Amino acid sequence: MKKFSVIPVLIALLLATQVLAGTLTVSGNLTVTTNLTAQSITLGGITETNWAASLAGGYKYVIVAEGTNDLQRGSNLKAAYTTATTLSPTSSNRVAVIVPPGSYNLGGTGLTMNTSYVDLIGLVPAQMTSKQVFTNSAGSLSTKTVANVQCPVLIYASASAGTLVQSVDYVRIESTIFSNTASGDAYSPSVSGTNTILRHVSMSSMSQSGEYAGLYVDCISGGSGFAYFAIVSGAFIECVGGDGSFGADNYGTRGTFIDCTGGSYSFGGNSYPGAGGTFIRCVGGDDAFGGEGPSSGTFINCVGGNNSFSGQNSADGTYLDCIGGDFSFGGAGDAIGVFTDCIGGNGSFGGDSNDGGTLHTTAKLQHCKAGNNSFGTFNVASDDFNYNVGGSNTFLMFPQLPTATNGLPSGTVYNSSGTLKIMP
């Protein structure tokens, strides 16, 4: 009877239960029905030490999977956000949901950002605004920020609660367009969001309640954008809104605005609190910058329309190189503040006292210009109005001086093509 060796049998059993170091070549599919464990795996020249995390997108990001239609892409976006919330986001370990170019239909429920330190970032950097030169009410050229959307990511829904609902602070949103095809808002935050950052974001509509207290850069919205009825206390850089934007009513503005553009009644234009804060190179329409409300902020190189800069209320701020239309700068109200190198239309700077305007004795004006019936009880037009500055008042009222010498008594001042002359 033939005897069999025990050693070959033992070697075969060992080979059946483990893979020895070496090269494994597979021509075809490799199916693993249980766990695949390795210190590292290299595929396509990329080595991963934690493949399970890599399959989800990484420790700090999740990429939204491609879909064959808008609804499927919208569903994938929601799934990616849910996955991101499970990756232990913290202030030192933020997690980004990366959204590739395409259209995403979220349906009737929208997307709720309910976890701090989870951000929503469009894969392709976007630009929402550009600069435009225009002729201001003084007839000179100015520059304003206008909408010019260049973004390949559109996220929309038919949700009455909002396309994007934000219920927590400490989130960032970048390079995306939000729209709502129903009655809900495109962007609807329910928190004040002092640590919220929006960059390169376009919103067809925004919630009018709450407080916009974060940082907003290169963002645009339609009418009543950036809180018509809400507090606006954040920082806004190169943002564009329509009529009634940037805290038009009820709570007014208390933030910082740089190179922003709004329509009529924008920048606290229709509210009792009016326009506080700081405004630099901003442009508004009629009744902007306080308008029917007071203005107590700092305004530098800003342009408004008729009744702007508290045209029908108290202009008690600091105004430098600003331009308004008729009845601007407390025209039918009170000019109380400090005005330097500012230009208004008819009835400005306290206006005609017959229209209820008042130029307060505490006001300070230097090198200001306005049309007829301006400067309170002085009721004049002036090309260079100085008042309570340096202890002396001067008024150069060329527009109201006679322009011909016929009939002038000896020693009378008259305007000869813009030059001040005296009749000999």
Backbone torsions as a table, in degrees:
resi	resn	phi	psi	omega
1	MET	NA	134.2	-175.2
2	LYS	-79.9	135.6	179.5
3	LYS	-95.8	141.8	177.4
4	PHE	-104.8	142.2	179.2
5	SER	-78.0	139.9	179.5
6	VAL	-76.5	-29.3	-173.9
7	ILE	-63.1	-49.1	179.2
8	PRO	-59.0	-35.2	179.8
9	VAL	-64.4	-41.7	179.0
10	LEU	-64.2	-39.4	178.9
11	ILE	-63.9	-40.5	179.2
12	ALA	-64.0	-39.5	178.5
13	LEU	-65.3	-38.9	178.5
14	LEU	-64.5	-42.4	179.5
15	LEU	-65.6	-27.3	-179.4
16	ALA	-76.4	-19.0	-175.0
17	THR	-109.9	-6.7	178.9
18	GLN	-154.1	158.6	177.5
19	VAL	-107.1	123.5	179.8
20	LEU	-80.5	160.2	179.0
21	ALA	-57.0	141.3	-179.3
22	GLY	153.4	-159.1	-178.2
23	THR	-110.8	131.7	176.6
24	LEU	-109.6	118.5	-179.3
25	THR	-109.5	125.4	-179.3
26	VAL	-122.3	121.4	174.0
27	SER	-107.3	101.5	-173.4
28	GLY	123.0	-157.9	-178.1
29	ASN	-88.5	142.5	173.9
30	LEU	-112.2	115.3	-178.7
31	THR	-108.5	125.1	178.3
32	VAL	-113.0	116.2	-176.6
33	THR	-90.1	-13.4	176.1
34	THR	-123.6	-163.9	-177.3
35	ASN	-69.4	141.2	172.6
36	LEU	-106.5	112.3	-173.6
37	THR	-112.3	129.9	177.7
38	ALA	-157.9	152.3	176.2
39	GLN	-67.3	-33.7	176.0
40	SER	-157.7	152.7	177.6
41	ILE	-129.4	132.4	179.4
42	THR	-114.0	120.8	176.6
43	LEU	-131.0	129.7	179.4
44	GLY	59.2	30.0	179.4
45	GLY	82.8	0.9	179.6
46	ILE	-109.2	125.3	-178.3
47	THR	-103.2	129.2	177.1
48	GLU	-117.8	135.8	177.6
49	THR	-97.4	-12.2	176.8
50	ASN	-139.8	85.5	-171.0
51	TRP	-69.2	-28.8	-179.7
52	ALA	-63.2	-43.3	177.3
53	ALA	-67.5	-37.8	-179.4
54	SER	-63.8	-36.1	178.3
55	LEU	-62.9	-28.9	177.9
56	ALA	-82.2	-10.7	178.6
57	GLY	121.4	-16.8	-178.7
58	GLY	125.6	171.3	178.9
59	TYR	-68.0	-28.8	-171.6
60	LYS	-119.8	6.0	179.0
61	TYR	-155.1	154.7	173.6
62	VAL	-134.6	125.1	-179.9
63	ILE	-94.4	129.8	179.0
64	VAL	-67.7	128.8	-178.7
65	ALA	-69.3	148.8	178.1
66	GLU	-69.3	151.6	177.0
67	GLY	-131.8	169.4	-178.0
68	THR	-91.8	-10.4	178.2
69	ASN	-153.8	172.6	-175.1
70	ASP	-62.2	-40.5	-179.6
71	LEU	-65.0	-41.4	179.5
72	GLN	-67.2	-39.8	177.0
73	ARG	-63.8	-39.0	176.8
74	GLY	-62.6	-41.0	177.0
75	SER	-64.2	-39.3	178.5
76	ASN	-66.1	-34.6	177.8
77	LEU	-64.6	-43.6	177.6
78	LYS	-62.5	-41.3	179.7
79	ALA	-64.6	-40.6	179.0
80	ALA	-64.0	-39.9	178.7
81	TYR	-65.0	-42.1	178.1
82	THR	-60.1	-42.6	177.9
83	THR	-62.2	-41.7	-178.7
84	ALA	-61.7	-34.4	-179.2
85	THR	-68.3	-17.2	-179.2
86	THR	-91.5	-0.8	-175.6
87	LEU	-95.1	26.8	174.9
88	SER	54.8	56.4	179.5
89	PRO	-68.5	138.2	176.5
90	THR	-141.3	178.2	179.5
91	SER	-63.4	-28.5	178.5
92	SER	-99.7	0.7	-179.5
93	ASN	-142.7	64.9	179.6
94	ARG	-68.5	148.4	179.1
95	VAL	-118.3	129.1	-178.3
96	ALA	-107.7	133.3	169.8
97	VAL	-93.0	112.3	-175.9
98	ILE	-91.2	124.2	-175.3
99	VAL	-109.9	110.2	178.4
100	PRO	-68.1	164.3	178.3
101	PRO	-57.1	143.2	179.8
102	GLY	147.0	176.5	177.4
103	SER	-106.3	135.0	-174.1
104	TYR	-125.2	114.4	179.3
105	ASN	-97.7	111.4	-178.1
106	LEU	-85.9	-3.4	177.3
107	GLY	75.9	-146.1	-174.1
108	GLY	-92.4	3.0	-177.7
109	THR	-114.5	-17.9	179.9
110	GLY	67.3	-171.0	178.9
111	LEU	-121.4	128.1	178.4
112	THR	-104.9	118.1	174.7
113	MET	-86.5	102.5	-172.2
114	ASN	-119.1	12.7	-178.9
115	THR	-131.9	122.2	179.0
116	SER	-64.9	150.6	177.7
117	TYR	69.6	14.6	169.4
118	VAL	-108.3	118.7	-172.8
119	ASP	-106.4	158.3	179.1
120	LEU	-120.3	111.6	-170.4
121	ILE	-127.2	123.3	172.6
122	GLY	-67.7	137.3	-174.7
123	LEU	-63.7	-38.8	-177.7
124	VAL	-97.5	122.6	178.2
125	PRO	-56.1	137.8	-174.2
126	ALA	-121.0	162.4	174.5
127	GLN	-133.7	129.1	-173.2
128	MET	-106.9	-17.9	-175.1
129	THR	-131.4	166.9	172.9
130	SER	-147.9	178.7	-178.3
131	LYS	-104.2	146.9	179.8
132	GLN	-139.2	135.3	176.6
133	VAL	-89.7	135.6	180.0
134	PHE	-142.3	165.3	177.9
135	THR	-94.7	120.5	-177.9
136	ASN	-81.7	179.6	-175.2
137	SER	-67.5	-16.4	177.2
138	ALA	-87.7	-1.8	178.7
139	GLY	86.1	6.5	177.5
140	SER	-105.9	169.6	-176.7
141	LEU	-88.3	137.1	175.0
142	SER	-133.1	169.4	179.1
143	THR	-121.1	137.3	176.8
144	LYS	-134.2	160.1	176.8
145	THR	-86.3	130.4	-179.8
146	VAL	-127.2	158.9	179.1
147	ALA	-71.1	133.1	176.6
148	ASN	-154.6	77.3	-168.9
149	VAL	-72.0	123.1	175.5
150	GLN	-129.7	85.2	-174.7
151	CYS	-150.5	130.8	-177.4
152	PRO	-92.4	3.9	-177.3
153	VAL	-111.2	116.2	177.0
154	LEU	-117.5	123.2	177.7
155	ILE	-118.5	120.3	-176.7
156	TYR	-137.6	165.0	-178.4
157	ALA	-159.1	171.2	173.7
158	SER	-118.9	38.7	-174.1
159	ALA	-93.1	127.0	179.4
160	SER	-68.0	-26.2	178.8
161	ALA	-77.9	-16.0	179.9
162	GLY	126.4	147.5	176.3
163	THR	-66.9	-50.4	175.9
164	LEU	-120.3	114.4	179.1
165	VAL	-105.2	125.1	179.8
166	GLN	-112.6	115.2	-176.7
167	SER	-110.5	3.4	178.9
168	VAL	-136.0	160.8	175.1
169	ASP	-92.4	-176.7	-180.0
170	TYR	61.1	54.0	173.3
171	VAL	-133.1	156.3	176.5
172	ARG	-125.5	139.6	177.8
173	ILE	-131.4	127.6	-175.5
174	GLU	-142.7	147.1	169.0
175	SER	54.2	52.9	180.0
176	THR	-143.1	155.2	172.9
177	ILE	-113.9	132.6	177.7
178	PHE	-118.0	135.3	179.1
179	SER	-142.6	157.1	177.3
180	ASN	-133.0	124.9	-177.3
181	THR	-87.8	-1.5	178.6
182	ALA	-115.9	-152.3	-175.9
183	SER	-85.7	-8.8	-178.1
184	GLY	-77.1	167.0	178.0
185	ASP	-81.2	154.8	175.6
186	ALA	-73.1	-38.7	179.0
187	TYR	-129.7	121.9	-173.1
188	SER	-134.7	84.2	175.2
189	PRO	-81.4	142.9	177.8
190	SER	-112.5	10.7	178.6
191	VAL	-124.7	159.1	179.8
192	SER	-67.5	-35.7	171.1
193	GLY	66.2	50.5	178.2
194	THR	-65.4	-18.3	179.3
195	ASN	-115.0	22.9	175.3
196	THR	-91.1	138.2	179.6
197	ILE	-127.1	125.6	172.4
198	LEU	-118.7	124.2	176.5
199	ARG	-127.7	132.6	175.4
200	HIS	55.7	55.0	-177.6
201	VAL	-123.9	133.2	175.2
202	SER	-113.4	131.7	-178.2
203	MET	-131.0	123.9	-179.7
204	SER	-66.5	-27.0	176.4
205	SER	-157.3	156.8	-178.3
206	MET	-134.9	151.8	177.2
207	SER	-59.6	138.9	-177.9
208	GLN	-97.4	7.2	178.9
209	SER	-116.2	172.9	179.6
210	GLY	85.2	-155.7	-178.4
211	GLU	-138.8	131.3	175.3
212	TYR	-98.3	97.9	-171.1
213	ALA	-119.4	7.0	-176.4
214	GLY	-92.5	-152.3	177.9
215	LEU	-113.2	128.0	-176.4
216	TYR	-129.7	116.4	-175.6
217	VAL	-124.3	128.3	177.3
218	ASP	54.3	51.2	-179.8
219	CYS	-117.4	149.1	178.5
220	ILE	-134.6	154.1	175.1
221	SER	-150.4	166.9	178.9
222	GLY	-82.7	-154.0	179.8
223	GLY	-59.5	145.4	-179.0
224	SER	61.1	22.0	178.6
225	GLY	-71.7	159.0	-178.8
226	PHE	54.8	44.2	166.7
227	ALA	76.1	94.8	173.8
228	TYR	-74.1	-44.6	-177.5
229	PHE	-105.1	6.3	-172.2
230	ALA	-111.7	171.1	177.4
231	ILE	-77.3	136.9	176.9
232	VAL	-120.9	101.8	-173.7
233	SER	-125.7	4.3	-177.2
234	GLY	-86.1	-162.1	177.4
235	ALA	-113.2	127.8	-175.4
236	PHE	-123.9	122.3	-177.8
237	ILE	-125.7	122.1	178.8
238	GLU	52.8	50.2	177.3
239	CYS	-108.5	152.9	-176.8
240	VAL	-129.8	131.2	174.3
241	GLY	-132.8	164.6	179.4
242	GLY	-90.6	-153.4	177.7
243	ASP	-62.2	142.4	177.3
244	GLY	67.9	28.6	-178.2
245	SER	-99.0	169.1	178.2
246	PHE	57.4	57.5	173.7
247	GLY	68.0	49.9	-174.1
248	ALA	-66.1	-37.6	-170.3
249	ASP	-131.5	158.1	167.5
250	ASN	74.9	-58.8	-176.1
251	TYR	-110.3	-21.4	177.7
252	GLY	73.8	-165.9	-176.2
253	THR	-118.1	142.2	177.3
254	ARG	-140.2	17.1	-173.6
255	GLY	-101.2	-161.0	176.9
256	THR	-117.2	128.6	-174.8
257	PHE	-128.4	121.8	-178.8
258	ILE	-127.2	122.3	177.8
259	ASP	56.9	40.4	178.9
260	CYS	-103.6	155.2	-179.0
261	THR	-131.3	132.4	175.2
262	GLY	-131.8	171.1	178.9
263	GLY	-94.4	-151.8	177.5
264	SER	-64.4	146.6	179.8
265	TYR	58.6	24.7	178.1
266	SER	-88.1	168.5	178.8
267	PHE	55.0	56.8	177.8
268	GLY	69.4	29.0	-171.4
269	GLY	-76.3	-16.5	-175.5
270	ASN	-132.9	43.1	-174.9
271	SER	-141.5	154.8	177.7
272	TYR	-68.1	-44.8	177.9
273	PRO	-61.5	-30.6	174.5
274	GLY	69.6	-146.6	-171.8
275	ALA	-108.4	105.3	170.6
276	GLY	-108.7	-174.0	177.8
277	GLY	87.9	-158.3	-176.3
278	THR	-125.0	132.3	-177.5
279	PHE	-128.6	121.0	-178.3
280	ILE	-127.2	121.2	178.4
281	ARG	53.9	41.5	178.1
282	CYS	-99.2	154.4	-177.6
283	VAL	-129.0	130.7	176.5
284	GLY	-132.0	170.4	178.8
285	GLY	-93.2	-153.0	177.1
286	ASP	-62.9	144.4	178.6
287	ASP	60.8	26.3	177.9
288	ALA	-88.7	167.6	177.9
289	PHE	54.5	61.2	-178.3
290	GLY	99.4	-57.7	176.6
291	GLY	52.8	-103.0	178.2
292	GLU	-86.8	-2.3	177.3
293	GLY	-114.7	175.7	180.0
294	PRO	-76.6	159.7	172.7
295	SER	-129.5	123.9	-175.9
296	SER	-128.9	10.3	-176.7
297	GLY	-90.8	-163.5	176.5
298	THR	-110.5	126.0	-174.8
299	PHE	-123.7	119.0	-177.1
300	ILE	-124.6	119.3	176.2
301	ASN	55.0	45.6	178.9
302	CYS	-104.6	155.5	-178.1
303	VAL	-128.7	129.5	176.5
304	GLY	-130.6	173.4	179.1
305	GLY	-96.5	-152.7	177.6
306	ASN	-63.7	145.3	179.8
307	ASN	61.6	19.3	-179.9
308	SER	-83.6	168.8	-177.3
309	PHE	53.2	56.3	178.4
310	SER	57.9	49.7	-179.0
311	GLY	-59.0	-27.5	-179.6
312	GLN	-120.9	27.1	-179.2
313	ASN	-152.6	-152.4	-174.4
314	SER	-97.3	116.8	175.0
315	ALA	-93.1	93.7	-171.4
316	ASP	-116.6	19.8	-177.6
317	GLY	-99.3	-160.5	175.7
318	THR	-115.2	124.4	-172.2
319	TYR	-126.0	121.9	-177.9
320	LEU	-129.0	122.6	177.9
321	ASP	55.9	41.3	179.9
322	CYS	-103.5	153.7	-178.2
323	ILE	-129.2	130.3	176.1
324	GLY	-130.3	170.7	177.7
325	GLY	-91.8	-152.7	178.3
326	ASP	-63.5	144.5	178.7
327	PHE	56.8	36.9	176.7
328	SER	-95.1	169.6	179.3
329	PHE	54.9	57.4	179.4
330	GLY	67.9	30.4	-173.9
331	GLY	-56.5	-50.5	177.7
332	ALA	-103.9	19.4	179.5
333	GLY	-132.2	-124.0	-176.1
334	ASP	-128.2	126.3	172.0
335	ALA	-95.5	108.4	-172.3
336	ILE	-119.0	-29.0	-168.4
337	GLY	-81.3	-153.0	-179.2
338	VAL	-111.6	123.8	-174.9
339	PHE	-124.7	120.9	-178.7
340	THR	-129.3	124.5	178.5
341	ASP	54.1	42.1	179.8
342	CYS	-104.1	152.8	-178.5
343	ILE	-127.4	129.3	175.9
344	GLY	-125.9	167.6	177.0
345	GLY	-88.9	-154.4	178.0
346	ASN	-64.7	145.2	176.1
347	GLY	66.9	31.5	-176.5
348	SER	-101.8	171.5	178.2
349	PHE	53.4	60.4	-178.7
350	GLY	88.6	-13.8	171.4
351	GLY	55.3	-161.7	175.8
352	ASP	-79.9	127.6	-179.2
353	SER	-58.8	-23.6	177.0
354	ASN	-68.0	-20.5	178.4
355	ASP	-96.0	8.5	178.7
356	GLY	91.1	3.9	-179.2
357	GLY	-80.9	151.6	-179.7
358	THR	-140.5	128.5	170.1
359	LEU	-98.2	106.6	-174.0
360	HIS	-68.9	150.9	179.6
361	THR	-69.0	-16.3	178.2
362	THR	-90.4	-7.9	179.8
363	ALA	-67.5	153.5	177.3
364	LYS	-128.6	123.7	179.8
365	LEU	-127.0	136.2	177.5
366	GLN	-138.8	123.7	178.1
367	HIS	54.7	48.4	177.6
368	CYS	-102.3	153.8	-176.4
369	LYS	-133.5	141.0	177.7
370	ALA	-156.6	165.8	-179.1
371	GLY	-85.0	-161.2	-175.8
372	ASN	-61.3	154.0	175.4
373	ASN	58.0	42.2	-179.4
374	SER	-112.7	175.2	174.8
375	PHE	61.7	47.4	171.0
376	GLY	58.5	-132.1	-176.1
377	THR	-68.5	-14.1	175.3
378	PHE	-68.3	-29.6	172.7
379	ASN	49.8	51.7	-175.2
380	VAL	-134.2	167.8	164.9
381	ALA	-102.4	153.0	-179.2
382	SER	-153.4	143.5	173.6
383	ASP	-88.8	-19.6	-178.9
384	ASP	-154.2	90.8	-175.2
385	PHE	-101.6	121.7	177.8
386	ASN	-122.6	132.1	-171.9
387	TYR	-148.6	122.7	179.1
388	ASN	60.0	30.7	177.0
389	VAL	-120.9	122.9	-179.9
390	GLY	70.5	15.6	175.7
391	GLY	79.9	6.0	179.8
392	SER	-139.6	152.1	178.9
393	ASN	-115.5	132.5	176.8
394	THR	-133.8	145.2	-177.8
395	PHE	-137.6	118.3	174.3
396	LEU	-107.7	105.6	-169.8
397	MET	-111.2	54.8	-176.4
398	PHE	-53.9	-41.7	-175.6
399	PRO	-60.8	-24.2	-177.5
400	GLN	-99.4	-4.2	179.7
401	LEU	-78.2	150.0	173.2
402	PRO	-60.3	148.9	-179.1
403	THR	-110.3	4.2	177.5
404	ALA	-133.5	153.5	-177.7
405	THR	-88.1	-8.5	-178.4
406	ASN	-62.4	123.6	175.1
407	GLY	82.0	0.6	-179.7
408	LEU	-81.0	135.7	176.0
409	PRO	-71.5	162.5	-178.6
410	SER	-61.9	135.9	177.6
411	GLY	86.7	6.3	-178.4
412	THR	-81.7	138.1	176.9
413	VAL	-81.5	138.0	176.7
414	TYR	-143.2	166.6	-175.3
415	ASN	-103.0	113.6	178.6
416	SER	-110.5	91.7	179.3
417	SER	55.3	42.2	176.8
418	GLY	89.5	-3.9	178.7
419	THR	-103.6	131.5	-179.0
420	LEU	-78.8	120.9	-179.8
421	LYS	-129.9	161.6	178.4
422	ILE	-119.7	131.1	178.7
423	MET	-66.4	122.2	-178.6
424	PRO	-69.1	NA	NA
